[in-house]
Amino acid sequence: FMYSLNQEKPWYLTDEWYVTVEEFDAIRRMNFPKDFIDFFEIAFRTGLHEKDILNLKKENINLEKDEDNNIVSGRIYGNSIKFKTPINVKLDQKSLSILTKRMENTKIEFLFVNELNHPYSILYFQEYFYKAFEQLYPDKEIRKHMCSIRAGNLKFLESHNVKYFEIKFRQRMNTHDPVHFYMEDQSESVNAIDKHLK
């Protein structure tokens, strides 16, 4: 990829480097396997690294219920295999419902498994991700890397004025930050996602 040095935006914020909200909306309506669509939704909504999504187990999902036993909210807790840092992501409503269903329907502890009950390889999702861009832009050679989904989450939340610290914390980008840098409250992110990513 070539980019000019006098470009206003840094290279990772040019369109080629992140999934736009329009692309997100188009891709999740495509006729692709549900496992891919679920993975794509979770990736764009949480900003988690793809390896960490594929590594999600039932024990990583913490559900809060009301007195009538209805699930009201949830979080992903765990450790990032990519960044070696703790994960703590408050879930938006759609992510919560996707992961709750997967917890009910998967036979083993992993949440993203194929019909043989083996955790998926990232290549499976990558293939559909590339196909999605071929369908979106049949006349152009546009290929985005998987990390452009995370970049899309960052860009989307920034566009809704969510504090950079909060986005960074959700995305586990604070690997070198001191321990006191901790954000339990992620309501700005969750509100923006619930409101604008139906």
WOLIN-V929513 format. One record per pair of residues at least 24 apart in sequence whose ideal C-beta (glycine too) atoms are under 8 Angstrom apart, sorted by the first residue. I is the first residue (numbers start at 1). J is the second residue. If there is no record, write none. Layout:
i = <I:I>
j = <J:J>
This chain:
i = <12:13:13:16:16:16:17:17:17:18:18:18:18:18:18:19:19:19:19:19:19:20:20:21:21:21:21:23:23:24:24:24:26:26:27:27:30:30:32:32:32:33:35:35:35:35:36:36:36:36:38:38:38:39:39:39:40:40:40:41:41:41:42:42:42:43:43:43:44:44:44:44:44:45:45:45:45:45:45:46:46:46:46:46:46:47:47:47:47:47:47:47:47:48:48:48:48:48:48:48:49:49:49:49:49:49:50:50:50:50:50:50:51:51:51:52:52:52:52:52:52:53:54:54:54:54:54:54:55:55:55:56:56:56:56:57:57:57:58:58:58:58:59:60:61:61:61:61:63:71:71:74:74:80:82:83:83:83:84:85:85:85:87:88:88:88:89:89:90:90:90:90:90:91:92:92:92:92:92:93:94:94:94:94:95:122:156:156:156:156:157:157:157:157:160:160:160:161:162:162:162:163>
j = <151:151:155:142:144:148:144:148:151:144:148:151:152:154:155:44:144:148:149:151:152:152:155:152:156:196:197:136:152:152:156:197:132:136:132:136:132:135:128:131:132:128:112:114:120:124:124:125:128:129:98:102:112:112:120:125:125:129:149:94:95:98:95:98:99:149:150:153:149:152:153:156:197:92:94:95:153:193:197:76:89:91:95:153:170:89:150:153:154:157:167:170:171:76:80:87:89:150:171:172:80:82:83:147:150:172:122:125:146:147:149:150:81:82:122:78:80:81:82:87:172:112:110:112:119:120:121:122:81:110:119:99:110:111:112:109:110:111:103:106:109:111:109:87:99:100:103:111:100:96:100:99:100:172:172:172:173:175:175:172:174:175:172:169:183:184:170:186:170:186:187:189:190:190:189:190:193:194:197:194:193:194:197:198:193:146:192:193:196:197:188:189:192:193:188:192:196:188:188:189:192:188>
